[in-house]
Amino acid sequence: PSGLALSVLVVLLLSVLYEAIKMGKAVLLRRALLAVPRSLSQESLAEPEEGDRGDASCPQALPHGFPISHRWFWYHVGQTLFHVLQVVLGYVVMLAVMSYNAWIFIGAIVGSTLGYFV
């Protein structure tokens, strides 16, 4: 009985973690979209003209000092890691549910519900 209770608790916590990672991915996507300026017009992307003294080798930079492409890249790397972790946890929870134990199934459902609610 204690082994089953521990298994249900672990599956419940994994389901909560799955939902937390899903929300973390959404927050990271929002930050990544906010990191890109609203207006990337053709003028700002075009090469500077001959008379301009702008630095043509440096892409448009953000206030934090990172060029837009570098910040976007690191946000994308973070989203990729979150996605891999979410897929792995999803398969682990699915594997636990496929044990056809009603208590494990209830633990997965309750954990998913709690994770979404919190």
C-alpha distances in whole Angstrom, upper triangle without the diagonal:
4,5,5,6,9,10,11,12,14,15,16,18,20,21,23,24,26,27,29,30,32,33,34,36,38,39,40,42,44,45,46,48,50,51,53,56,57,60,61,64,66,69,66,65,68,70,72,76,78,79,76,75,71,69,69,66,64,62,61,59,57,57,55,57,55,57,55,54,52,50,49,48,46,44,44,42,40,39,39,36,34,34,33,30,29,30,27,25,25,25,22,20,22,20,17,18,20,16,17,13,14,11,13,16,16,15,18,20,19,20,23,24,24,25,28,28,29
4,5,5,6,9,10,10,12,14,15,16,18,20,21,22,24,26,27,28,30,32,32,34,36,37,38,40,42,43,44,47,48,49,51,54,55,59,59,62,65,67,64,63,66,68,70,74,76,77,74,72,69,67,66,64,61,59,59,57,54,55,52,54,52,54,53,52,50,48,47,46,43,42,42,40,38,37,37,34,32,33,31,28,28,29,26,23,25,24,21,20,22,20,17,18,20,17,18,15,16,13,13,17,16,15,18,20,19,19,22,23,22,24,27,27,27
4,5,5,6,9,10,10,12,14,15,16,18,20,21,22,25,26,27,29,30,31,33,35,36,37,39,41,42,43,45,46,47,50,53,54,57,57,61,63,65,62,61,64,66,68,72,74,75,72,71,67,65,64,62,59,57,57,55,53,53,50,53,50,52,51,50,48,46,45,44,41,40,40,38,35,35,34,32,30,30,29,26,26,26,23,21,22,21,18,17,19,17,14,16,18,15,16,13,15,12,12,15,16,14,16,19,18,18,21,23,22,23,26,27,27
4,5,5,6,9,10,11,12,14,15,16,18,20,21,23,24,26,27,29,30,31,33,35,36,38,39,40,42,44,45,46,49,52,52,56,56,59,61,64,61,60,63,65,67,71,73,75,71,70,67,64,64,61,59,57,57,55,52,53,50,52,50,52,50,49,47,45,44,43,41,39,39,37,35,34,34,31,29,29,28,25,24,25,22,20,20,20,17,15,17,15,12,13,15,12,13,10,11,8,8,12,12,11,13,16,16,16,19,20,20,21,24,25,25
4,5,5,6,9,10,10,12,14,15,17,18,20,21,23,24,26,27,28,30,32,33,34,36,38,39,40,42,44,45,47,50,51,54,55,58,61,63,60,59,62,64,66,70,73,74,70,69,65,63,63,61,58,56,55,53,51,51,49,51,49,51,49,48,47,44,43,43,40,38,38,37,34,33,33,31,29,29,28,25,24,25,23,20,20,21,17,16,18,17,13,15,17,15,15,12,12,9,9,12,12,10,13,15,14,14,17,18,18,19,22,23,22
4,5,5,6,9,10,10,12,14,15,16,18,20,21,22,24,26,26,28,30,31,32,34,36,37,38,41,42,43,45,48,49,53,53,56,59,61,58,57,60,62,64,68,70,71,68,66,63,61,60,58,55,53,53,51,48,49,46,48,46,48,47,46,44,42,41,40,37,36,36,34,31,31,31,28,26,27,26,22,22,23,21,18,19,19,16,14,17,16,13,15,17,15,17,14,14,11,10,14,13,10,13,16,15,14,17,19,18,18,22,23,22
4,5,5,6,8,10,10,12,14,15,16,19,20,21,23,25,25,27,29,30,31,33,35,36,37,39,41,41,44,47,48,51,51,55,57,59,56,55,58,60,62,66,69,70,66,65,62,59,59,56,54,52,52,50,47,48,45,48,45,47,45,44,42,41,40,38,36,35,34,32,30,29,29,26,24,25,23,20,20,20,18,15,16,16,12,11,14,13,9,11,14,11,13,11,12,9,7,11,11,9,10,14,14,12,15,18,17,18,21,22,22
4,5,5,6,9,10,11,12,14,15,17,18,20,21,23,24,26,27,29,30,32,33,35,36,38,39,41,43,46,46,50,50,54,56,58,55,54,58,60,62,66,68,69,66,65,61,59,59,57,54,52,51,49,47,47,45,47,45,47,45,44,42,40,39,38,36,34,34,33,30,29,29,27,24,24,24,21,19,20,18,15,16,16,13,11,13,13,9,10,13,12,13,10,10,7,5,8,8,5,8,11,10,10,13,14,14,15,18,19,19
4,5,5,6,9,10,11,12,14,16,16,18,20,21,22,24,26,27,28,30,32,33,34,36,37,39,41,44,45,48,49,52,55,57,54,53,56,58,60,64,67,68,64,63,59,57,57,55,52,50,49,47,45,45,43,45,43,45,43,42,41,38,38,37,34,33,33,31,28,28,28,25,23,24,23,20,19,20,18,15,16,17,14,12,15,15,12,13,16,15,16,14,13,10,9,11,10,7,9,12,10,9,12,14,13,13,17,18,17
4,5,5,6,9,10,10,12,14,15,16,18,20,21,22,24,25,26,28,30,31,32,35,36,37,39,42,43,47,47,50,53,55,52,51,54,56,58,62,64,65,62,61,57,55,54,52,49,47,47,45,43,43,40,43,41,42,41,40,38,36,35,34,32,30,30,28,26,25,25,22,20,21,20,16,16,17,15,12,13,14,11,10,13,13,10,12,15,14,16,14,15,12,9,12,12,8,9,13,12,9,12,15,14,14,17,18,18
4,5,5,6,9,10,10,12,14,15,16,19,20,21,23,24,25,27,29,30,31,33,35,36,38,41,42,45,45,49,51,53,51,49,53,55,57,61,63,64,61,60,56,54,54,51,49,47,46,44,42,43,41,43,40,42,40,39,37,35,34,33,31,29,29,28,25,24,24,21,19,19,18,15,14,15,13,10,11,12,9,6,10,10,7,9,12,12,13,12,12,10,7,9,9,6,6,9,10,7,10,13,12,12,15,17,17
4,5,5,6,9,10,11,12,14,16,17,18,20,22,23,24,26,28,29,30,32,33,35,37,40,41,44,45,48,50,53,50,49,53,54,57,60,63,64,60,60,56,54,54,52,49,47,46,44,41,42,40,42,40,41,39,39,37,35,34,33,31,29,29,28,25,24,24,22,19,20,20,17,15,16,15,12,12,14,12,9,12,13,11,11,15,15,15,14,13,10,8,9,8,5,5,8,7,4,7,10,9,9,12,14,14
4,5,5,6,9,10,10,12,14,15,16,18,20,21,22,24,26,27,28,30,31,32,35,38,39,42,43,46,49,51,48,47,50,52,54,58,61,62,58,57,53,51,51,49,46,44,43,41,39,39,37,39,37,39,37,36,35,32,31,31,28,26,27,25,22,22,22,20,17,18,18,14,14,16,14,11,12,14,12,10,14,15,12,14,17,17,19,17,17,14,12,13,12,9,8,11,10,6,9,11,9,9,12,14,13
4,5,5,6,9,10,10,12,14,15,16,19,20,21,22,24,25,26,29,30,31,33,37,37,41,41,44,47,49,46,45,48,50,52,56,59,60,56,55,51,50,49,47,44,42,41,40,37,38,36,38,35,37,35,34,33,30,29,29,26,24,24,23,20,19,19,17,14,15,15,11,10,12,11,7,9,11,8,7,11,12,10,12,15,16,17,16,17,15,11,12,13,10,8,11,11,7,9,12,11,9,13,15,14
4,5,5,6,9,10,11,13,14,15,17,19,20,21,23,25,26,27,29,30,33,36,36,39,40,43,45,48,45,44,48,50,52,55,58,59,56,55,51,50,49,47,44,42,41,39,37,38,36,38,36,37,35,34,33,31,29,29,27,25,24,23,21,19,20,18,15,15,15,12,10,12,12,8,8,11,9,7,10,12,11,11,14,16,17,16,15,14,11,11,11,8,6,8,8,5,5,8,8,7,9,12,12
4,5,5,6,9,10,11,12,14,16,17,18,20,21,23,24,26,27,29,31,34,34,38,39,42,45,47,44,43,47,49,51,54,57,58,55,54,50,48,48,46,43,41,40,38,35,36,34,36,34,36,34,33,32,29,28,28,26,23,24,23,20,19,20,18,15,16,16,13,11,14,14,10,11,14,13,11,14,16,14,15,18,19,20,19,18,16,14,14,13,10,9,10,9,5,5,8,6,4,8,10,9
4,5,5,6,9,10,10,12,14,15,16,18,20,21,22,24,25,26,29,32,33,36,37,40,43,44,42,41,44,46,48,52,55,55,52,51,47,45,45,43,40,38,37,35,33,33,31,33,31,33,31,30,29,26,25,25,23,20,21,20,17,16,17,14,11,13,13,10,9,12,11,8,10,13,12,11,14,16,15,16,19,20,22,21,21,19,16,16,16,13,11,13,12,8,9,11,10,7,10,12,11
4,5,5,6,9,10,11,13,14,15,17,19,20,21,23,25,26,28,31,32,35,35,39,41,43,40,39,43,45,47,51,53,54,51,50,47,45,44,42,39,37,36,35,32,33,31,34,31,32,30,29,28,26,24,24,22,20,19,19,16,14,15,13,10,10,11,8,6,9,9,6,7,10,10,9,12,14,14,14,17,19,20,20,20,19,16,15,16,13,10,12,12,9,8,11,11,8,9,13,12
4,5,5,6,9,10,11,13,14,15,17,19,20,21,23,25,27,30,30,33,34,37,40,42,39,38,42,44,46,50,53,54,50,50,46,44,44,42,39,37,36,34,32,32,31,33,31,32,30,29,28,26,24,24,22,20,20,20,17,15,16,15,11,12,14,11,8,11,13,10,10,13,14,12,14,17,16,16,19,21,22,22,21,20,17,16,16,14,11,11,12,9,6,9,9,5,6,9,9
4,5,5,6,9,10,11,12,14,15,17,18,20,21,22,25,28,28,32,33,36,39,41,38,37,41,43,45,48,51,52,48,48,44,42,42,40,37,35,34,32,29,30,28,30,28,30,28,27,26,23,22,23,20,18,18,18,15,13,15,14,10,12,14,11,9,13,14,11,12,16,15,14,17,19,19,19,22,24,25,24,24,22,20,19,19,16,14,14,14,11,9,11,10,6,8,10,8
4,5,5,6,9,10,10,12,14,15,16,18,20,21,23,26,27,30,31,34,36,38,36,35,38,40,42,46,49,50,46,45,42,40,39,37,35,32,31,30,27,28,26,28,26,27,25,25,23,21,20,19,17,15,15,15,11,10,12,10,6,8,10,8,6,10,11,9,11,14,14,14,16,19,19,19,22,24,25,25,25,24,21,20,20,18,15,16,17,13,12,14,13,10,10,13,12
4,5,5,7,9,10,11,13,15,15,17,19,20,22,25,25,29,29,33,35,37,34,34,37,39,42,45,48,49,46,45,41,40,39,37,35,32,31,30,27,29,27,29,27,27,25,24,24,21,19,20,18,15,15,15,13,10,12,12,8,8,11,10,7,10,12,11,11,14,15,14,16,19,19,19,22,24,25,25,25,24,21,20,20,18,15,16,16,14,11,13,13,10,9,13,12
4,5,5,6,9,10,11,13,14,15,17,18,21,23,24,27,28,31,34,36,33,33,37,39,41,44,47,48,45,44,40,39,38,37,34,31,30,28,26,26,25,28,26,27,24,24,23,20,19,20,18,15,15,16,13,11,14,14,10,11,14,13,10,14,16,14,14,18,19,17,19,22,22,22,25,27,28,28,27,26,23,22,22,20,17,17,17,15,12,13,13,9,8,11,10
4,5,5,6,9,10,11,12,14,15,16,19,22,23,26,27,30,33,35,32,31,35,37,39,42,45,46,42,42,38,36,36,34,31,29,28,26,23,24,22,25,22,24,21,22,20,17,16,17,15,12,13,13,10,9,12,11,8,10,13,11,10,14,15,14,15,18,19,19,21,23,23,24,27,29,30,30,29,28,25,24,24,22,20,20,20,17,15,16,15,12,12,14,12
4,5,5,6,9,10,10,12,14,15,17,20,21,24,25,28,30,32,30,29,32,34,37,40,43,44,41,40,36,35,34,32,30,27,26,24,22,24,22,24,22,22,20,19,19,16,14,15,13,10,10,11,8,6,9,9,6,7,11,10,9,12,14,14,14,18,19,19,20,23,24,24,26,29,30,30,30,29,26,25,25,23,20,21,21,18,16,18,18,14,13,16,15
4,5,5,6,9,10,11,12,14,16,19,19,22,23,26,29,31,29,28,32,34,36,39,43,43,40,40,36,35,34,33,30,27,26,24,22,23,22,24,22,23,20,20,20,17,15,16,15,11,12,14,11,9,12,13,10,11,14,14,12,15,18,17,17,20,21,21,22,25,26,26,28,31,32,32,31,30,28,26,26,25,22,21,22,19,17,18,18,14,13,15,15
4,5,5,6,9,10,11,12,15,17,18,22,23,26,29,30,28,27,31,33,35,39,42,42,39,38,34,33,33,32,29,26,24,22,20,20,19,22,20,21,18,19,19,15,14,16,14,11,12,14,11,10,13,14,11,13,16,16,14,17,20,19,19,23,24,23,25,28,28,28,31,33,34,34,33,32,30,28,28,26,24,23,23,21,18,19,19,15,14,16,15
4,5,5,6,9,10,10,13,16,17,21,21,25,27,29,26,25,29,31,33,36,39,40,36,36,32,30,30,29,25,23,22,20,17,19,17,19,17,18,15,16,15,12,11,12,10,7,9,10,8,7,10,11,9,11,14,14,14,17,19,19,19,22,24,24,25,28,29,29,31,34,35,35,35,34,31,30,30,28,25,25,26,23,21,22,21,18,17,19,18
4,5,5,6,9,10,11,14,15,18,18,22,24,26,24,23,27,29,31,34,38,38,35,35,31,30,29,28,25,22,21,19,17,19,18,20,18,18,15,15,15,12,10,12,11,8,8,11,9,7,11,13,11,12,15,16,15,17,20,20,20,23,25,24,26,28,30,30,32,34,36,36,36,35,32,31,31,29,26,26,27,24,21,23,23,19,18,20,19
4,5,5,6,9,10,13,13,17,18,21,24,26,23,23,27,29,31,34,37,38,34,34,30,30,29,28,25,22,20,19,16,18,17,20,18,18,15,16,16,13,12,14,14,10,11,14,12,11,14,16,14,15,19,19,18,20,23,23,23,26,27,27,28,31,32,32,34,37,38,38,37,36,34,32,32,31,28,27,28,25,23,23,23,20,18,20,19
4,5,5,6,9,12,13,16,17,21,24,25,22,22,26,28,29,33,36,36,32,32,28,27,27,26,23,20,18,16,13,14,14,16,15,15,13,14,14,10,10,12,11,8,11,13,11,11,14,16,14,16,19,19,19,22,24,24,24,27,29,29,30,33,34,34,36,39,40,40,39,38,36,35,34,32,30,30,30,27,25,26,25,21,20,22,20
4,5,5,7,10,12,15,15,19,21,23,20,19,23,25,27,30,33,34,30,30,26,25,24,23,20,17,16,15,12,14,14,15,13,13,10,11,11,8,6,9,9,6,8,11,10,9,13,14,14,15,18,19,19,21,23,24,24,27,29,29,30,33,34,34,36,39,40,41,40,39,37,35,36,34,31,31,31,29,26,27,27,24,22,24,23
4,5,6,8,9,12,13,16,19,21,18,18,22,24,26,29,32,33,30,30,26,25,25,24,21,18,16,15,13,15,15,17,15,14,11,12,13,10,8,12,12,9,11,14,13,12,15,17,16,17,20,22,21,23,26,26,26,29,31,31,32,34,36,36,38,40,41,42,42,41,38,37,37,35,32,32,32,30,27,28,28,25,23,25,24
4,5,7,8,12,13,16,19,20,18,18,22,24,25,29,32,32,29,29,25,24,24,24,21,18,15,14,11,12,13,15,14,14,11,13,14,11,10,14,14,11,13,16,15,15,18,20,19,20,23,24,23,26,28,28,28,31,33,33,34,37,38,38,40,43,44,44,44,43,40,39,38,37,34,34,34,31,29,29,29,26,24,26,24
4,6,9,12,12,16,18,19,16,16,20,22,23,27,30,30,26,26,22,21,21,21,17,14,12,10,8,10,10,12,10,10,7,10,11,7,7,11,11,9,12,14,14,14,17,19,19,20,23,24,24,26,28,29,29,32,34,34,35,38,39,39,41,44,45,46,45,44,41,40,40,38,36,36,36,33,31,32,31,28,26,28,27
4,6,9,8,12,15,16,13,13,17,19,20,24,27,28,24,24,20,20,19,19,16,13,10,10,8,11,12,13,11,10,6,9,11,9,8,11,13,11,13,16,16,16,18,21,20,21,24,25,25,27,30,30,31,33,35,35,37,39,40,41,43,45,47,47,47,46,43,42,42,40,37,37,38,35,33,34,33,30,28,30,29
4,6,6,10,13,14,11,12,15,18,19,22,25,25,22,22,19,19,19,19,16,13,10,10,8,11,13,14,13,11,8,11,14,12,11,15,16,15,16,19,20,19,22,24,24,25,28,29,29,31,33,34,34,37,39,39,40,43,44,44,46,49,50,50,50,49,46,45,45,43,40,40,40,38,35,36,36,33,31,32,31
4,6,9,13,14,12,13,17,19,20,23,27,27,24,25,21,22,21,22,19,16,13,14,12,14,17,18,17,15,12,14,17,15,14,18,19,17,18,22,22,21,24,26,25,26,29,30,30,32,34,35,35,37,39,39,40,43,44,44,46,49,50,51,50,49,47,45,45,44,41,40,40,38,35,36,36,33,31,32,31
4,6,9,10,9,10,13,17,17,20,24,24,21,22,19,20,19,21,18,15,12,14,13,15,18,19,18,15,13,15,18,17,15,19,21,19,20,24,24,23,26,28,28,28,32,33,32,34,37,38,37,40,42,42,43,46,47,47,49,52,53,54,53,52,50,48,48,47,44,43,44,41,39,39,39,36,34,36,35
4,7,8,6,7,10,13,15,18,21,22,19,20,17,18,16,18,15,12,10,12,13,16,18,18,16,13,11,12,16,15,14,17,19,18,19,22,23,23,25,28,28,28,31,33,32,33,36,37,37,40,42,42,43,45,47,47,49,52,53,54,53,53,50,48,49,47,44,44,45,42,39,40,40,37,35,37,37
4,5,6,7,9,12,14,16,19,20,18,20,17,18,16,18,17,14,12,15,16,18,21,20,19,16,14,15,19,19,18,20,23,22,22,26,27,26,28,31,31,31,34,36,36,37,40,41,40,43,45,45,46,49,50,50,52,55,56,57,56,56,53,52,52,51,48,47,48,46,43,43,44,41,39,40,40
4,6,5,6,10,11,13,17,18,16,18,16,17,15,17,16,13,12,16,18,21,23,22,21,17,15,16,20,20,19,21,24,24,24,27,29,28,29,32,33,33,35,38,37,38,41,43,42,44,47,47,48,50,52,52,53,56,58,59,59,58,55,54,54,53,50,49,50,48,45,46,47,43,41,43,43
4,5,5,8,9,11,14,15,13,15,13,15,13,16,15,13,12,15,17,20,22,21,20,17,16,17,20,21,20,23,26,25,26,29,30,30,32,34,35,35,38,40,40,41,44,45,45,47,49,50,50,53,55,55,56,59,60,61,61,61,58,56,57,55,52,52,53,50,47,48,49,45,43,45,45
4,6,8,9,12,15,16,13,14,11,12,11,14,12,10,8,11,13,16,18,17,16,13,12,14,17,18,17,20,22,22,23,26,27,27,29,32,32,33,35,37,37,38,41,42,42,45,47,47,48,50,52,53,54,57,58,59,59,58,56,54,55,53,50,50,50,48,45,46,46,43,41,43,42
4,7,9,12,15,17,14,15,12,13,10,12,11,8,8,12,14,17,19,18,16,13,11,12,16,17,16,18,21,21,21,24,26,26,27,30,31,31,33,35,36,36,39,41,41,43,45,46,46,49,51,51,52,55,57,58,58,57,54,53,54,52,49,49,50,47,44,45,46,42,41,43,42
4,6,9,12,14,12,14,12,12,10,12,12,10,11,14,17,20,22,20,19,15,15,15,18,20,19,21,24,25,25,27,29,29,30,33,34,34,36,39,39,40,42,44,44,46,48,49,50,52,54,54,55,58,60,61,61,61,58,56,57,56,52,52,53,51,48,49,49,46,44,47,46
4,6,9,11,10,11,9,10,7,10,11,10,11,15,18,21,23,20,19,16,16,16,19,21,21,22,25,26,26,28,30,31,32,34,36,36,38,40,41,41,44,46,46,48,50,51,52,54,56,56,57,60,62,63,63,63,60,58,59,58,54,55,56,53,50,52,52,48,47,49,48
4,7,8,6,8,7,8,7,10,11,11,12,15,18,20,23,20,20,17,17,18,21,22,23,24,27,28,28,30,33,33,34,37,38,38,40,43,43,44,47,48,49,50,53,54,54,56,58,59,60,63,65,66,66,65,62,61,62,60,57,57,58,55,52,54,54,50,49,51,49
4,6,5,9,9,11,10,13,15,15,15,19,22,24,26,24,24,20,21,22,24,26,27,28,31,32,32,34,36,37,38,40,42,42,44,46,47,48,50,52,52,54,56,57,58,60,62,62,63,66,68,69,69,69,66,64,65,63,60,60,61,58,56,57,57,54,52,54,53
4,6,8,10,11,10,14,16,17,18,21,24,26,28,25,25,23,24,24,27,29,29,30,33,34,35,36,39,39,40,43,44,45,46,49,49,50,53,54,55,56,59,60,61,62,65,65,66,69,71,72,72,72,69,67,68,66,63,63,64,61,59,60,60,57,55,57,56
4,7,9,12,12,16,17,18,18,21,24,25,28,25,26,23,25,26,28,29,30,32,34,35,36,38,40,41,42,44,46,46,48,50,51,52,54,56,56,58,60,61,62,64,66,67,68,71,73,74,74,73,70,69,69,67,64,65,65,62,60,61,61,57,56,58,56
4,6,9,9,13,14,15,15,17,20,22,24,21,22,20,21,23,24,26,27,29,31,32,33,35,36,37,39,41,42,43,45,47,48,49,51,53,53,55,57,58,59,61,63,64,65,68,69,70,70,70,66,65,66,64,61,61,62,59,56,58,57,54,53,54,53
4,7,9,12,12,14,14,16,19,20,22,19,20,18,20,22,23,25,26,28,29,31,32,34,35,37,38,40,41,42,44,46,47,48,50,52,53,55,56,58,59,61,62,63,65,67,69,70,70,69,66,65,66,63,60,61,61,58,56,57,57,53,52,54,52
4,6,9,9,10,10,12,15,17,19,16,17,15,17,18,20,21,23,24,26,27,28,30,32,33,34,36,38,39,40,42,43,45,47,48,49,51,53,54,55,57,58,59,61,63,65,66,66,65,62,61,62,60,57,57,57,54,52,53,53,49,48,50,48
4,6,6,8,10,11,15,16,18,14,15,13,15,16,17,19,21,22,23,25,26,28,30,31,32,34,36,37,38,40,41,43,44,46,47,49,50,52,53,55,56,57,59,61,63,64,64,63,60,59,60,58,55,56,56,53,51,52,52,48,47,49,47
4,6,7,9,12,16,18,19,16,15,13,15,15,16,19,20,21,23,25,25,27,29,30,31,33,35,35,37,39,40,41,43,45,46,47,49,51,51,53,55,56,57,60,62,63,63,63,59,58,59,57,54,55,55,52,50,52,51,48,47,49,47
4,6,10,11,15,18,18,15,14,11,13,13,14,17,18,18,20,23,23,24,27,28,29,30,32,33,34,37,38,39,41,43,44,45,47,48,49,51,53,54,55,58,60,61,61,61,57,56,57,55,52,53,54,51,48,50,50,46,45,48,46
4,7,8,11,14,14,11,10,8,10,11,11,14,15,16,18,20,21,22,24,26,26,28,30,31,32,34,36,37,39,40,41,43,45,46,47,49,51,52,53,56,58,59,59,58,55,54,55,53,50,50,51,48,46,47,47,43,42,44,43
4,6,10,13,14,11,9,6,7,8,10,12,13,14,16,17,18,20,22,23,24,26,28,29,30,32,33,35,36,38,39,41,43,44,45,47,48,49,51,53,55,56,56,56,52,51,52,50,47,48,48,45,43,44,44,40,40,42,40
4,7,10,12,10,9,6,6,9,11,11,12,15,16,17,18,21,22,23,25,27,28,29,31,32,33,35,37,38,39,41,43,44,45,47,48,49,51,53,55,56,56,55,52,51,51,49,46,47,47,44,42,43,43,39,38,40,38
4,7,8,6,6,4,6,9,9,9,12,14,15,16,18,19,20,22,24,25,26,28,30,31,32,34,36,37,38,40,41,42,44,46,47,48,50,52,54,54,54,53,50,49,50,48,45,45,45,42,40,42,41,37,37,38,36
4,5,6,6,6,6,10,10,9,11,14,14,14,17,19,19,20,23,24,24,26,28,29,30,32,34,35,36,38,40,40,42,44,45,46,48,50,52,52,52,51,48,47,47,45,42,43,43,40,38,39,38,34,34,35,33
4,5,8,9,10,13,13,11,14,16,16,16,19,21,20,22,25,26,26,28,30,31,32,34,36,36,37,40,41,42,44,46,47,47,50,52,53,54,53,52,49,48,48,46,43,44,43,40,39,39,38,35,34,35,33
4,6,9,10,13,11,9,13,15,14,14,17,18,18,20,23,23,24,26,28,28,29,32,33,34,35,38,39,39,41,43,44,45,47,50,51,51,51,50,47,46,46,44,41,42,42,38,37,38,36,33,33,34,32
4,7,9,12,10,10,13,14,14,15,18,19,19,21,23,24,25,27,29,30,31,33,35,35,37,39,40,41,43,45,46,47,49,51,53,53,53,52,49,49,49,46,44,44,44,41,39,41,39,36,36,37,35
4,6,8,6,6,10,11,10,12,15,15,16,18,20,21,22,24,26,27,28,30,32,33,34,36,37,39,40,42,43,44,46,48,50,51,51,50,47,46,47,44,41,42,42,39,37,39,38,34,34,36,34
4,6,5,6,9,10,11,13,14,16,17,19,20,22,23,24,26,28,29,31,32,34,35,37,38,39,41,43,44,45,47,49,51,52,52,51,48,47,48,45,42,43,43,40,38,40,39,35,35,37,35
4,6,5,6,8,10,11,12,14,16,16,18,20,21,22,24,26,27,28,30,32,32,35,36,37,38,40,42,43,44,47,49,49,50,49,45,45,45,43,40,41,41,38,36,37,37,33,32,34,33
4,6,5,6,9,10,10,12,14,15,16,18,20,21,22,24,25,27,29,30,31,33,35,36,37,39,40,41,43,45,47,48,48,48,44,44,44,42,39,40,41,38,35,37,37,33,32,35,33
4,5,5,6,9,10,11,12,14,15,17,19,20,21,23,24,26,27,29,30,32,33,35,36,38,39,41,42,44,46,47,48,47,43,43,44,41,38,39,40,37,35,36,36,32,32,34,33
4,5,5,6,9,10,11,12,14,16,17,18,20,21,23,24,26,27,28,31,32,33,34,36,38,39,40,43,45,45,45,44,41,41,41,39,36,37,37,34,32,34,33,29,29,31,29
4,6,5,6,9,10,10,12,14,15,16,18,20,21,22,24,26,26,28,30,31,32,34,36,37,38,41,43,43,44,43,40,39,39,37,34,35,36,33,30,32,32,28,27,30,28
4,5,5,6,9,10,10,12,14,15,17,18,20,21,23,24,25,27,29,30,31,33,35,36,37,40,42,43,43,42,39,38,39,37,34,35,36,33,30,33,32,29,28,31,29
4,5,5,6,9,10,11,12,14,15,17,18,20,21,23,24,26,27,29,30,32,33,35,36,38,40,41,41,40,37,37,38,35,32,33,34,30,29,31,30,26,26,29,27
4,5,5,6,9,10,11,12,14,15,16,18,20,21,22,24,26,27,28,30,32,33,34,37,38,39,39,38,35,34,35,33,30,31,31,28,26,28,27,24,23,26,24
4,5,5,6,9,10,10,12,14,15,16,18,20,21,23,24,25,26,28,30,31,32,35,37,38,38,37,34,33,34,32,29,30,31,28,26,28,28,24,24,26,25
4,5,5,6,9,10,11,12,14,15,17,18,20,21,23,24,26,27,29,30,32,34,36,37,38,37,33,33,34,32,29,30,31,27,26,28,28,24,24,27,26
4,5,5,6,9,10,11,12,14,16,17,18,20,21,22,24,26,27,28,30,32,34,35,35,34,31,30,31,29,26,27,28,24,23,25,25,21,21,24,22
4,5,5,6,9,10,10,12,14,15,16,18,20,21,22,24,26,27,28,31,32,33,33,33,29,28,29,27,24,25,26,23,21,23,23,19,19,22,21
4,5,5,6,9,10,11,12,14,15,17,18,20,21,23,24,26,27,29,31,32,33,32,29,28,30,28,24,26,27,24,22,24,25,21,21,24,23
4,5,5,6,9,10,11,12,14,16,17,18,20,21,23,24,26,28,30,31,32,31,27,27,28,26,23,25,26,22,21,24,23,20,20,24,22
4,6,5,6,9,10,11,12,14,15,16,18,20,21,22,24,26,28,29,29,28,25,24,25,23,20,21,22,19,17,20,20,16,17,20,18
4,5,5,6,9,10,10,12,14,15,16,18,20,21,22,25,27,28,28,28,24,23,25,23,19,21,22,19,17,20,20,17,17,21,20
4,5,5,6,9,10,11,12,14,15,17,19,20,21,23,26,27,28,27,23,23,25,23,20,21,23,20,18,22,22,18,19,23,22
4,6,5,6,8,10,11,12,14,15,17,18,20,22,24,25,26,25,21,21,22,20,17,19,20,17,16,19,19,16,17,20,19
4,6,5,6,9,10,11,12,14,15,16,18,20,22,23,23,23,19,19,20,18,15,16,18,15,13,16,17,13,14,18,17
4,5,5,6,9,10,10,12,14,15,16,19,21,22,23,23,19,18,20,19,15,17,19,16,15,18,19,16,17,20,20
4,5,5,6,9,10,11,12,14,15,17,20,21,22,22,18,18,20,18,15,17,19,16,15,19,20,17,18,22,21
4,5,5,6,8,10,11,12,14,16,18,18,19,19,15,15,17,14,12,14,16,13,12,16,16,13,15,18,18
4,5,5,6,9,10,11,12,15,16,17,18,18,14,13,15,14,10,12,15,12,11,14,16,13,14,18,18
4,5,5,6,9,10,10,13,15,16,18,18,14,14,17,15,12,15,17,15,14,18,19,17,18,22,22
4,5,5,6,9,10,11,14,15,16,16,12,13,15,13,11,14,16,14,13,17,18,16,18,21,21
4,5,5,6,9,10,12,12,13,13,9,9,12,10,7,10,12,10,10,14,15,14,15,18,19
4,5,5,6,9,10,12,13,14,10,9,12,12,9,11,14,13,12,15,17,16,17,20,21
4,5,5,7,10,11,13,14,10,10,14,13,11,14,16,15,15,18,20,19,21,23,24
4,5,5,8,8,11,10,7,8,11,10,8,12,14,13,14,17,18,17,19,22,23
4,5,6,7,8,9,6,5,9,9,7,10,13,12,13,15,17,17,19,21,22
4,5,8,10,12,9,8,12,13,11,13,16,16,16,19,21,21,22,24,26
4,5,9,10,8,9,12,13,12,14,17,17,18,20,22,22,24,26,27
4,6,9,8,7,11,12,12,14,16,17,18,20,22,22,24,26,27
4,6,5,6,9,10,11,13,14,15,17,19,20,21,23,24,26
4,5,5,6,9,10,11,12,14,15,16,18,20,21,22,24
4,5,5,6,9,10,10,12,14,15,16,18,20,21,22
4,5,5,6,9,10,10,12,14,15,16,18,20,21
4,5,5,6,9,10,11,12,14,15,17,18,20
4,5,5,6,8,10,10,12,14,15,16,18
4,6,5,6,8,10,10,12,14,15,16
4,6,5,6,9,10,10,12,14,15
4,5,5,6,9,10,11,12,14
4,5,5,6,8,10,10,12
4,5,5,6,8,10,10
4,6,5,6,9,10
4,5,5,6,9
4,5,5,6
4,5,5
4,6
4
